[in-house]
Amino acid sequence: MQTQLNWDMERIFKGGSDSEELSQFIGGIRDTISEAKKLIGDWPADQANAQMTELIEFLNKRQTAYDNLSEASTFSRGILSANVNDSKAAKRVNELSRLGSEMSDVETLFMKKLKAVPDDQWNELIAHEELKQSAFNLDEKREKGKKLLSEKEERIIQQLSLDGLEGFGNVYQSLVNSIRVPFKKDGELTTLSAGQAANTLSGDPDPAVRESLLDNWELTWHAKAPLFADTLNHLAGFRLQTYELRGEDHFLDPALEYNRLKKDTLDMMWDTITENKPKVVGFLNRKAKLMDKDKLNWADVTAPISLGDIEPKTYSFEEAQSFVVDHFASFSQEMKELAETAFEQNWVEAEDRDGKRPGAYCSNLPKSGESRVFMTFSGSANNVSTLAHELGHAYHSHVMRDLPHLNRRYAMNVAETASTFCEMVISSATVDAAESIEEKIALLDSKISRAAVMFMNIHSRYLFETRFYEQRQRGLLDEKELSQLMEDAQKEAFQHSLDTYHPMFWASKLHFHITGVPFYNFPYTFGFLFSLGIYSHAKNQESAFEDDYRELLRDTASMTTEDLAEKHLNVDLTQPDFWQAAIDEVLSDIDEYMTLTDAYI
């Protein structure tokens, strides 16, 4: 098991942000991109089938460029995540972003070349033995190529994005790095970084501590509200102008296209959730009574509860590792072995310290055949679930390593499938392993609270972001308007069940400011429910579901989401049945929770 709380980055490139090895590797990436650009530039699309060898040579070079970019970017962003004050790492990240922009130029040229292939040659081209596995992805690229502007215009957009879209994303991160939240506990006053404060806000068992910290948290973000409003407005403005230039009909269309998802499917998911919210509100109200409150506040939703003499269970990092490995083994030997490898080779950055960025993520190292997990581990059951969640991402990457690069580019909604599935395995295991009624209530509470976040919190993000983009099309919004939009969305999504909300959430939540993916919200709820549906399906299988599950994950980048569900689960995502079956898993937990807690109110 991993005996230290820090990841091993030296095995990738020696020397951290000063790495000479990394410098040479980046130089190689630059050369590979130039070679790829020449190959696709010289490829005659009107003679596509006659020049098949040249196309395959380009695709191999393209794959090398993307894999090496991912390797260097995972390393550099990881170094910066672990120490937000490492200015050399920040420069590395910027350098690699510029190389990514150059690769985007190659991708634009590639898509335009595919668009130029005559229709009568296209089907023959994608039926070629070395291309047919990626036929869906090539079709997708060709269709996207039809929406692009000229190569010169697309290059201008890419170049401007470095100091526009990406620039404002970097400004946001710099602002977050400067956040210091006043915190007083046991009479001692100190300050917490954004990541430390977020962990304490959701995990401290003392309601008074959470309430006090929530006030300071809100005020700290509010102090820089005009600056955060600038970043959000300009990120959205850049996107909206780009969409207009490309003739996109609606600002949500690029996010749906990226997620390979129909609007009917997304609407059905939210509609089915909304129909079932009253029972979730009942859970929130019961949790409030168990805390001797009339209503929960924003920070209470995911906070732990304790009844009787039971205190919220805490884990050492070693205990968390063992728990994850043992319960992964109950479902999949391959998942268990992947987790063991991750711990034995120190893939995880877990130390709870100042100077780290907030949040958690998993990033792939395709050249090394590894992944790296970033989080801040403070010992809570939620931390154990987060560890399992991120290792789920690593498992997803692991089962797809032998596929062509085109077939590994899965979208965010299905990217959350394996991660949430692993989280579900762990959370269900903790409930089943409870040694008393009080402990079981606490663990059920944690499990249901995460579902409440998916149904309520993330719905509020979707409502806010949709309404923000609608209004941003007409002009800038100031910090007061943004906070009002946010609070209104939270009240609607939570059905007015809380007594305190978080109006500055639009500033404190990184997901609104991420530059790579628009609408970085609904995919989490989709992935959560899709995983619940798969988990429910797996429990009802007479034979082991491991191999079927593995094949589903391998297909996540090779078809639409609707086709993926139909092929592997035989369900129609545009109808309510699948969503209701998934939600019923949560409702069953709520029923048990309400029964068990009757004696404590």
C-alpha positions as CSV (number, residue, x, y, z in Angstrom):
1,M,0.0,0.0,0.0
2,Q,1.0,3.7,-0.4
3,T,3.1,4.5,2.7
4,Q,3.3,8.2,2.0
5,L,0.6,10.9,1.3
6,N,2.4,12.3,-1.7
7,W,2.4,11.0,-5.3
8,D,5.5,9.9,-7.2
9,M,6.1,12.3,-10.1
10,E,9.9,11.6,-10.4
11,R,9.2,8.3,-12.2
12,I,7.5,10.3,-15.0
13,F,10.1,13.1,-15.3
14,K,12.9,13.8,-12.9
15,G,13.3,17.2,-11.4
16,G,9.8,18.6,-10.9
17,S,9.1,21.9,-12.7
18,D,12.9,22.3,-13.3
19,S,13.0,18.9,-15.2
20,E,15.5,18.9,-18.1
21,E,14.0,15.6,-19.1
22,L,10.6,17.3,-19.4
23,S,12.1,20.2,-21.5
24,Q,13.5,17.7,-24.0
25,F,10.3,15.8,-24.1
26,I,8.3,19.0,-24.8
27,G,10.7,19.7,-27.7
28,G,9.9,16.3,-29.1
29,I,6.2,17.0,-28.9
30,R,6.7,20.2,-30.9
31,D,8.5,18.2,-33.6
32,T,5.8,15.6,-33.6
33,I,3.1,18.2,-34.1
34,S,5.0,19.7,-37.0
35,E,5.4,16.3,-38.6
36,A,1.7,15.6,-38.1
37,K,0.7,18.9,-39.6
38,K,2.8,18.3,-42.7
39,L,1.4,14.8,-43.2
40,I,-2.3,15.8,-43.1
41,G,-1.5,19.0,-45.1
42,D,0.0,16.9,-47.9
43,W,-2.8,14.2,-47.8
44,P,-5.0,14.6,-50.9
45,A,-8.6,14.2,-49.7
46,D,-9.9,13.9,-53.3
47,Q,-7.7,10.8,-53.6
48,A,-8.5,9.5,-50.1
49,N,-8.7,5.8,-50.9
50,A,-5.6,5.8,-53.1
51,Q,-3.6,7.5,-50.4
52,M,-4.7,5.3,-47.4
53,T,-1.1,4.7,-46.2
54,E,-0.5,8.4,-45.8
55,L,-3.7,8.8,-43.8
56,I,-2.8,5.9,-41.4
57,E,0.7,7.4,-41.0
58,F,-0.9,10.7,-40.0
59,L,-3.2,9.0,-37.5
60,N,-0.3,7.2,-35.9
61,K,1.6,10.5,-35.6
62,R,-1.5,12.3,-34.3
63,Q,-1.9,9.6,-31.6
64,T,1.7,10.0,-30.5
65,A,1.3,13.8,-30.3
66,Y,-1.8,13.6,-28.2
67,D,-0.5,10.9,-25.9
68,N,2.7,12.8,-25.3
69,L,0.9,16.1,-24.7
70,S,-1.3,14.3,-22.2
71,E,1.8,12.8,-20.5
72,A,3.5,16.2,-20.1
73,S,0.3,18.1,-19.2
74,T,-0.7,15.6,-16.5
75,F,2.8,16.0,-15.0
76,S,3.0,19.8,-15.2
77,R,-0.6,20.4,-14.0
78,G,0.0,17.9,-11.2
79,I,3.1,19.7,-10.0
80,L,1.1,23.0,-10.1
81,S,-1.9,21.5,-8.3
82,A,0.3,20.2,-5.5
83,N,1.9,23.7,-5.1
84,V,-0.1,26.5,-6.6
85,N,2.9,28.9,-5.9
86,D,5.2,27.0,-8.3
87,S,5.6,29.7,-10.9
88,K,7.9,27.5,-13.1
89,A,5.1,24.8,-13.2
90,A,2.7,27.5,-14.2
91,K,4.9,28.4,-17.1
92,R,5.2,24.8,-18.1
93,V,1.4,24.6,-18.1
94,N,1.1,27.7,-20.3
95,E,3.8,26.3,-22.7
96,L,1.9,23.1,-23.1
97,S,-1.4,25.0,-23.5
98,R,0.2,26.7,-26.5
99,L,1.3,23.4,-27.9
100,G,-2.3,22.2,-27.4
101,S,-3.4,25.1,-29.4
102,E,-1.0,24.1,-32.2
103,M,-2.4,20.6,-32.1
104,S,-5.9,22.1,-32.4
105,D,-4.8,23.7,-35.6
106,V,-3.7,20.2,-36.9
107,E,-7.1,18.9,-35.8
108,T,-8.9,21.6,-37.7
109,L,-7.0,20.8,-40.8
110,F,-7.7,17.1,-40.3
111,M,-11.5,17.6,-39.9
112,K,-11.5,19.9,-43.0
113,K,-9.7,17.2,-45.0
114,L,-12.2,14.6,-43.9
115,K,-15.0,17.0,-45.0
116,A,-13.4,17.3,-48.4
117,V,-13.4,13.5,-49.1
118,P,-16.0,12.9,-51.8
119,D,-19.2,11.3,-50.6
120,D,-18.8,8.3,-52.9
121,Q,-15.4,7.5,-51.4
122,W,-16.2,8.1,-47.8
123,N,-18.0,4.8,-46.9
124,E,-15.2,2.9,-48.7
125,L,-12.6,4.8,-46.7
126,I,-14.1,4.1,-43.2
127,A,-14.6,0.4,-44.1
128,H,-10.9,0.0,-44.5
129,E,-9.5,-2.7,-42.2
130,E,-7.3,-0.3,-40.2
131,L,-10.0,2.4,-39.9
132,K,-13.3,0.6,-39.4
133,Q,-12.8,0.3,-35.6
134,S,-12.8,4.1,-35.6
135,A,-15.6,4.6,-38.2
136,F,-18.0,6.3,-35.8
137,N,-15.3,8.7,-34.6
138,L,-14.2,9.6,-38.1
139,D,-17.8,10.2,-39.1
140,E,-18.1,12.5,-36.1
141,K,-14.9,14.4,-37.1
142,R,-16.2,14.8,-40.6
143,E,-19.5,16.2,-39.5
144,K,-17.8,18.6,-37.1
145,G,-15.6,19.7,-40.0
146,K,-18.7,20.9,-41.8
147,K,-19.4,23.4,-39.0
148,L,-15.9,24.9,-38.9
149,L,-14.9,28.2,-40.3
150,S,-11.9,28.4,-42.7
151,E,-8.6,27.1,-41.5
152,K,-7.3,30.7,-41.1
153,E,-10.3,31.8,-39.1
154,E,-10.2,28.7,-36.8
155,R,-6.5,29.4,-36.2
156,I,-7.3,33.0,-35.2
157,I,-9.9,31.7,-32.7
158,Q,-7.3,29.3,-31.3
159,Q,-4.6,32.0,-31.0
160,L,-7.0,34.5,-29.4
161,S,-8.2,31.8,-26.9
162,L,-4.8,31.6,-25.3
163,D,-5.0,35.1,-23.9
164,G,-8.8,35.1,-24.0
165,L,-10.6,32.0,-22.9
166,E,-7.6,30.3,-21.4
167,G,-6.2,33.6,-20.1
168,F,-9.3,34.3,-18.1
169,G,-9.4,30.7,-16.8
170,N,-5.8,31.3,-15.5
171,V,-6.8,34.6,-13.9
172,Y,-9.6,32.8,-12.1
173,Q,-7.2,30.1,-10.8
174,S,-4.8,32.8,-9.6
175,L,-7.6,34.5,-7.7
176,V,-8.5,31.2,-6.1
177,N,-4.9,30.6,-5.1
178,S,-5.0,33.9,-3.1
179,I,-8.2,33.0,-1.2
180,R,-7.6,32.7,2.6
181,V,-10.7,32.0,4.7
182,P,-10.7,33.1,8.4
183,F,-11.3,30.1,10.6
184,K,-11.7,29.9,14.4
185,K,-11.9,26.7,16.3
186,D,-11.2,25.9,19.9
187,G,-10.4,29.6,20.4
188,E,-7.6,29.6,17.9
189,L,-7.9,31.9,14.8
190,T,-6.1,30.9,11.6
191,T,-6.8,31.0,7.9
192,L,-7.6,28.2,5.5
193,S,-6.9,27.9,1.7
194,A,-9.9,27.4,-0.5
195,G,-9.3,23.6,-0.6
196,Q,-8.9,23.3,3.1
197,A,-12.0,25.4,3.8
198,A,-14.1,23.4,1.4
199,N,-13.1,20.2,3.1
200,T,-13.9,21.6,6.5
201,L,-17.2,23.1,5.4
202,S,-18.5,19.7,4.2
203,G,-16.8,17.4,6.7
204,D,-16.6,19.1,10.2
205,P,-19.0,17.4,12.6
206,D,-19.7,20.5,14.6
207,P,-22.7,22.5,13.2
208,A,-21.5,25.7,14.9
209,V,-18.1,25.4,13.2
210,R,-19.8,24.8,9.8
211,E,-22.2,27.7,10.2
212,S,-19.4,30.1,11.2
213,L,-17.2,29.0,8.4
214,L,-20.0,29.3,5.9
215,D,-20.4,32.9,6.8
216,N,-16.7,33.6,6.4
217,W,-16.6,31.5,3.2
218,E,-19.3,33.6,1.6
219,L,-17.7,36.9,2.7
220,T,-14.3,35.9,1.5
221,W,-15.5,35.1,-2.0
222,H,-17.7,38.2,-2.0
223,A,-14.6,40.4,-1.3
224,K,-13.3,39.6,-4.8
225,A,-16.7,39.3,-6.4
226,P,-16.2,42.0,-9.1
227,L,-13.0,40.1,-10.3
228,F,-14.8,36.8,-10.4
229,A,-17.7,38.4,-12.3
230,D,-15.1,39.6,-14.9
231,T,-13.7,36.1,-15.4
232,L,-17.1,34.4,-15.7
233,N,-18.5,37.1,-18.0
234,H,-15.5,36.9,-20.4
235,L,-15.3,33.2,-20.4
236,A,-18.9,33.0,-21.5
237,G,-18.6,35.9,-23.8
238,F,-15.7,34.3,-25.7
239,R,-17.7,31.1,-26.1
240,L,-20.8,32.9,-27.2
241,Q,-19.0,34.9,-29.9
242,T,-17.3,31.7,-31.1
243,Y,-20.6,29.9,-31.3
244,E,-22.1,32.8,-33.3
245,L,-19.3,32.8,-35.8
246,R,-19.7,29.0,-36.3
247,G,-23.4,29.3,-36.7
248,E,-24.4,27.3,-33.6
249,D,-28.2,27.5,-33.1
250,H,-28.1,27.4,-29.3
251,F,-25.4,27.8,-26.6
252,L,-26.2,24.4,-25.2
253,D,-25.7,22.6,-28.5
254,P,-21.9,22.3,-28.2
255,A,-22.1,20.8,-24.8
256,L,-24.7,18.2,-26.0
257,E,-22.6,17.5,-29.0
258,Y,-19.5,17.1,-26.9
259,N,-21.4,14.7,-24.6
260,R,-22.9,12.8,-27.6
261,L,-26.3,13.3,-25.9
262,K,-29.7,14.3,-27.1
263,K,-31.5,17.2,-25.5
264,D,-34.6,14.9,-25.1
265,T,-32.4,12.6,-22.9
266,L,-31.2,15.5,-20.8
267,D,-34.7,16.9,-20.3
268,M,-36.1,13.5,-19.4
269,M,-33.4,13.0,-16.8
270,W,-34.1,16.4,-15.1
271,D,-37.9,15.9,-15.4
272,T,-37.8,12.5,-13.7
273,I,-35.5,13.8,-11.0
274,T,-37.9,16.7,-10.3
275,E,-40.9,14.4,-10.0
276,N,-39.0,12.5,-7.3
277,K,-37.6,15.5,-5.3
278,P,-40.4,15.6,-2.6
279,K,-39.0,12.4,-1.1
280,V,-35.4,13.9,-1.2
281,V,-36.8,17.0,0.6
282,G,-38.3,14.7,3.2
283,F,-34.8,13.2,3.8
284,L,-33.3,16.8,4.1
285,N,-36.1,17.7,6.6
286,R,-35.5,14.5,8.6
287,K,-31.7,15.2,8.7
288,A,-32.5,18.7,10.0
289,K,-34.5,17.3,12.9
290,L,-31.7,14.9,13.7
291,M,-29.4,18.0,14.0
292,D,-32.0,19.8,16.1
293,K,-32.7,22.3,13.4
294,D,-35.8,23.5,11.6
295,K,-34.0,23.5,8.3
296,L,-30.6,22.6,7.0
297,N,-28.2,25.3,5.8
298,W,-26.1,25.0,2.6
299,A,-23.1,23.4,4.5
300,D,-25.3,20.9,6.4
301,V,-26.4,19.0,3.3
302,T,-23.3,16.9,3.1
303,A,-22.2,17.2,6.7
304,P,-21.9,14.1,8.8
305,I,-24.3,13.3,11.6
306,S,-23.8,11.3,14.8
307,L,-26.4,9.7,17.0
308,G,-25.9,8.3,20.5
309,D,-22.3,7.6,21.3
310,I,-21.3,7.1,17.7
311,E,-18.9,9.6,16.3
312,P,-18.4,10.0,12.5
313,K,-16.0,7.3,11.5
314,T,-12.6,8.6,10.4
315,Y,-10.0,6.6,8.4
316,S,-6.2,6.7,8.2
317,F,-5.0,6.8,4.6
318,E,-3.8,3.2,5.0
319,E,-7.2,2.1,6.2
320,A,-8.9,3.9,3.3
321,Q,-6.6,2.1,0.8
322,S,-7.4,-1.3,2.4
323,F,-11.1,-0.6,2.4
324,V,-11.1,0.4,-1.3
325,V,-9.1,-2.6,-2.4
326,D,-11.1,-5.1,-0.4
327,H,-14.5,-3.9,-1.8
328,F,-13.3,-3.4,-5.3
329,A,-12.4,-7.1,-5.1
330,S,-16.0,-8.0,-4.4
331,F,-17.0,-6.8,-7.8
332,S,-13.9,-7.0,-10.1
333,Q,-10.5,-8.6,-9.7
334,E,-9.2,-6.2,-12.4
335,M,-10.5,-3.1,-10.5
336,K,-8.8,-4.5,-7.3
337,E,-5.5,-5.0,-9.0
338,L,-5.6,-1.5,-10.6
339,A,-6.2,0.0,-7.1
340,E,-3.3,-2.0,-5.6
341,T,-1.0,-0.9,-8.4
342,A,-2.0,2.7,-7.8
343,F,-1.2,2.5,-4.1
344,E,2.0,0.4,-4.5
345,Q,3.4,2.8,-7.1
346,N,2.3,6.0,-5.2
347,W,-0.1,7.4,-7.8
348,V,-2.1,9.4,-5.2
349,E,-1.4,12.9,-3.9
350,A,-3.5,13.0,-0.7
351,E,-1.7,15.2,1.9
352,D,-3.9,17.8,3.7
353,R,-1.8,20.9,3.6
354,D,-1.8,24.5,2.5
355,G,-0.7,25.5,-1.0
356,K,-2.7,22.9,-2.9
357,R,-5.5,23.7,-5.3
358,P,-9.0,22.7,-4.1
359,G,-10.9,19.7,-5.4
360,A,-10.0,16.3,-6.7
361,Y,-9.2,14.8,-10.1
362,C,-7.6,11.9,-11.9
363,S,-5.5,12.4,-15.0
364,N,-4.1,9.9,-17.5
365,L,-0.5,9.2,-18.4
366,P,-0.9,7.3,-21.7
367,K,2.9,7.0,-22.4
368,S,3.7,5.6,-18.9
369,G,0.5,3.5,-18.8
370,E,-0.4,5.0,-15.5
371,S,-2.7,7.6,-13.9
372,R,-2.3,10.2,-11.1
373,V,-5.0,11.0,-8.5
374,F,-5.1,14.4,-6.8
375,M,-7.1,15.0,-3.6
376,T,-6.9,16.3,-0.1
377,F,-7.4,13.5,2.4
378,S,-8.6,14.4,5.9
379,G,-10.0,11.1,7.0
380,S,-13.7,11.3,6.4
381,A,-15.9,8.7,4.8
382,N,-16.5,11.2,2.0
383,N,-12.8,11.2,1.4
384,V,-12.8,7.5,1.0
385,S,-15.6,7.7,-1.5
386,T,-13.6,10.5,-3.3
387,L,-10.6,8.2,-3.5
388,A,-12.7,5.4,-5.0
389,H,-14.3,7.8,-7.4
390,E,-11.0,9.0,-8.8
391,L,-9.6,5.5,-9.0
392,G,-12.7,4.7,-11.1
393,H,-11.5,7.2,-13.6
394,A,-8.1,5.4,-13.6
395,Y,-9.8,2.1,-14.2
396,H,-11.8,3.6,-17.1
397,S,-8.5,4.7,-18.7
398,H,-6.9,1.4,-18.0
399,V,-9.4,-0.8,-19.8
400,M,-9.1,1.5,-22.9
401,R,-5.3,1.8,-23.2
402,D,-5.0,-0.6,-26.2
403,L,-7.6,1.3,-28.3
404,P,-6.8,3.8,-31.0
405,H,-6.7,7.4,-29.7
406,L,-9.8,8.3,-31.5
407,N,-11.7,5.5,-29.6
408,R,-10.4,6.8,-26.2
409,R,-11.8,10.3,-26.3
410,Y,-14.9,9.7,-24.2
411,A,-17.1,12.6,-23.2
412,M,-17.6,13.9,-19.6
413,N,-21.0,12.4,-19.0
414,V,-19.8,8.8,-19.6
415,A,-16.4,9.7,-18.1
416,E,-18.3,9.9,-14.7
417,T,-19.7,6.4,-15.2
418,A,-16.8,4.3,-13.9
419,S,-15.9,6.8,-11.2
420,T,-19.4,7.0,-9.8
421,F,-19.8,3.2,-10.1
422,C,-16.7,2.7,-7.9
423,E,-18.0,5.3,-5.5
424,M,-21.3,3.4,-5.3
425,V,-19.5,0.1,-4.6
426,I,-17.6,1.7,-1.7
427,S,-20.6,3.6,-0.2
428,S,-22.8,0.5,-0.3
429,A,-20.1,-1.5,1.3
430,T,-19.7,0.9,4.2
431,V,-23.5,0.7,4.9
432,D,-23.5,-3.1,4.7
433,A,-20.5,-3.2,7.1
434,A,-22.1,-1.0,9.8
435,E,-21.8,-2.5,13.3
436,S,-24.7,-0.6,14.9
437,I,-28.0,1.1,14.0
438,E,-26.4,4.5,14.7
439,E,-23.4,3.8,12.5
440,K,-25.7,2.5,9.7
441,I,-27.8,5.7,9.9
442,A,-24.6,7.9,9.6
443,L,-23.4,5.9,6.6
444,L,-26.8,6.0,4.9
445,D,-26.9,9.7,5.5
446,S,-23.6,10.2,3.8
447,K,-24.7,8.1,0.8
448,I,-28.0,9.8,0.4
449,S,-26.5,13.2,0.9
450,R,-24.3,12.6,-2.1
451,A,-27.4,11.8,-4.1
452,A,-29.0,15.0,-2.9
453,V,-26.1,16.9,-4.2
454,M,-26.6,15.3,-7.6
455,F,-30.4,15.9,-7.7
456,M,-30.4,19.4,-6.0
457,N,-27.0,21.1,-6.0
458,I,-26.0,20.2,-9.5
459,H,-29.5,20.9,-10.8
460,S,-29.1,24.4,-9.4
461,R,-25.8,24.7,-11.3
462,Y,-27.5,23.7,-14.5
463,L,-30.4,26.2,-13.9
464,F,-28.0,29.0,-13.1
465,E,-25.7,28.4,-16.0
466,T,-28.5,28.1,-18.5
467,R,-30.1,31.4,-17.3
468,F,-26.7,33.1,-17.1
469,Y,-25.9,32.2,-20.7
470,E,-29.4,33.4,-21.8
471,Q,-28.8,36.8,-20.2
472,R,-25.1,37.0,-21.1
473,Q,-26.2,37.0,-24.8
474,R,-27.7,40.5,-24.0
475,G,-24.8,41.9,-22.1
476,L,-22.6,41.7,-19.0
477,L,-23.9,40.7,-15.6
478,D,-22.5,42.3,-12.4
479,E,-21.8,40.3,-9.2
480,K,-25.2,41.2,-7.6
481,E,-27.1,39.9,-10.6
482,L,-25.0,36.7,-10.7
483,S,-25.5,36.1,-7.0
484,Q,-29.2,36.6,-7.3
485,L,-29.4,34.2,-10.3
486,M,-27.4,31.7,-8.2
487,E,-29.6,32.0,-5.1
488,D,-32.8,31.8,-7.1
489,A,-31.5,28.6,-8.8
490,Q,-30.6,27.0,-5.5
491,K,-34.0,27.8,-4.0
492,E,-35.8,26.3,-7.0
493,A,-33.5,23.2,-7.2
494,F,-33.8,22.5,-3.4
495,Q,-37.5,23.3,-3.5
496,H,-36.9,26.0,-0.7
497,S,-35.9,23.3,1.8
498,L,-32.9,25.1,3.2
499,D,-32.7,28.1,5.4
500,T,-29.3,29.4,4.2
501,Y,-27.9,29.3,0.6
502,H,-24.6,30.1,-1.0
503,P,-25.2,33.1,-3.4
504,M,-21.4,33.3,-4.2
505,F,-21.3,29.7,-5.4
506,W,-20.9,30.9,-8.9
507,A,-17.5,32.3,-7.9
508,S,-16.4,29.5,-5.5
509,K,-17.1,26.6,-7.8
510,L,-14.3,25.9,-10.2
511,H,-16.6,24.1,-12.6
512,F,-18.2,27.4,-13.8
513,H,-14.7,28.7,-14.8
514,I,-13.3,25.6,-16.5
515,T,-12.2,26.4,-20.0
516,G,-12.1,23.0,-21.7
517,V,-15.7,21.9,-21.3
518,P,-18.8,24.1,-21.3
519,F,-21.7,23.2,-18.9
520,Y,-19.5,21.3,-16.6
521,N,-22.4,20.3,-14.4
522,F,-25.1,18.0,-15.8
523,P,-22.6,15.3,-16.8
524,Y,-22.1,14.6,-13.1
525,T,-25.8,13.9,-12.5
526,F,-26.0,11.9,-15.7
527,G,-23.0,9.8,-14.7
528,F,-24.3,9.3,-11.2
529,L,-27.7,8.0,-12.5
530,F,-26.2,6.1,-15.4
531,S,-23.9,4.3,-12.9
532,L,-26.8,3.7,-10.5
533,G,-28.7,2.1,-13.4
534,I,-25.7,-0.1,-14.3
535,Y,-25.3,-1.0,-10.6
536,S,-29.0,-2.0,-10.4
537,H,-28.6,-3.9,-13.6
538,A,-25.5,-5.7,-12.3
539,K,-27.2,-6.8,-9.1
540,N,-30.0,-8.5,-11.1
541,Q,-27.6,-10.5,-13.3
542,E,-27.4,-14.2,-12.7
543,S,-23.8,-14.3,-14.1
544,A,-20.9,-12.0,-13.3
545,F,-21.3,-8.6,-14.9
546,E,-17.6,-7.7,-14.8
547,D,-16.9,-8.5,-18.5
548,D,-20.1,-6.8,-19.7
549,Y,-19.2,-3.7,-17.7
550,R,-15.7,-3.7,-19.1
551,E,-17.0,-3.8,-22.6
552,L,-19.5,-1.0,-21.9
553,L,-16.6,1.2,-20.7
554,R,-14.5,0.4,-23.8
555,D,-17.4,1.6,-26.0
556,T,-17.9,4.9,-24.2
557,A,-16.0,6.9,-26.9
558,S,-17.3,4.9,-29.9
559,M,-21.0,5.7,-30.1
560,T,-23.7,8.1,-28.9
561,T,-24.8,7.8,-25.3
562,E,-28.2,6.6,-26.3
563,D,-26.7,3.9,-28.5
564,L,-24.3,2.9,-25.7
565,A,-27.3,2.4,-23.3
566,E,-29.3,0.5,-25.9
567,K,-26.4,-1.8,-26.8
568,H,-25.3,-2.7,-23.3
569,L,-28.3,-2.2,-21.1
570,N,-31.2,-2.5,-23.6
571,V,-32.8,0.7,-22.4
572,D,-34.1,3.9,-24.1
573,L,-32.7,7.0,-22.3
574,T,-35.3,9.3,-23.8
575,Q,-38.0,7.5,-21.8
576,P,-38.4,7.8,-18.0
577,D,-38.1,4.0,-17.1
578,F,-34.3,3.8,-16.9
579,W,-34.1,7.1,-14.9
580,Q,-36.8,6.0,-12.5
581,A,-35.2,2.6,-11.9
582,A,-31.9,4.4,-11.1
583,I,-33.6,6.9,-8.8
584,D,-35.5,4.1,-7.0
585,E,-32.1,2.9,-5.7
586,V,-31.8,6.2,-3.9
587,L,-35.5,6.2,-2.8
588,S,-35.0,2.7,-1.3
589,D,-32.1,4.1,0.8
590,I,-34.3,7.0,1.9
591,D,-37.1,4.7,3.0
592,E,-34.6,2.7,5.1
593,Y,-33.2,5.9,6.5
594,M,-36.6,7.2,7.5
595,T,-37.5,4.0,9.2
596,L,-34.2,3.7,11.2
597,T,-34.3,7.3,12.3
598,D,-38.0,7.3,13.6
599,A,-36.8,6.5,17.1
600,Y,-34.4,9.5,17.2
601,I,-36.9,12.4,16.6
